[in-house]
Amino acid sequence: MAIIVNLDVMMARRKMSLNELSEKVNITLANLSILKTGKAKAVRFSTLEAICEALDCQPGDILEFSKD
């Protein structure tokens, strides 16, 4: 079982670069990259909220649960 992070998909749909999102959300590129690649162990709700606001999306657009 795993949580899949679709941040790269939403960024592509919004035509937003990692640098641009990093500036809008006020998160370092390194931390945003860790989240984007699915290597993060946790994410704060405040961070998720800021990402959703910047990308104009819902948390479910970014995070997905898979039983496989």
C-alpha positions, 0 to 999 in steps of 0.5 A: 500500500502506498500514497502516490503523489501526483504533484508533477501531474498538477504542475504540468496541467497548470504549466508551473515549474518547480521554481515557480511553485517553490516561490509561491508556496515558500518552500525550498526547492529541495523539500518540494522536490522530495515531496514531488518524487514521493520520498516525503514521509509526511506533509503538513496540512498548511503546506498542502493547503498552500500547494492547493491554493497555488495550483488551484486544485484539491488535495485529492488531485495531488495525493492518491492511495493505492493498494498495490 
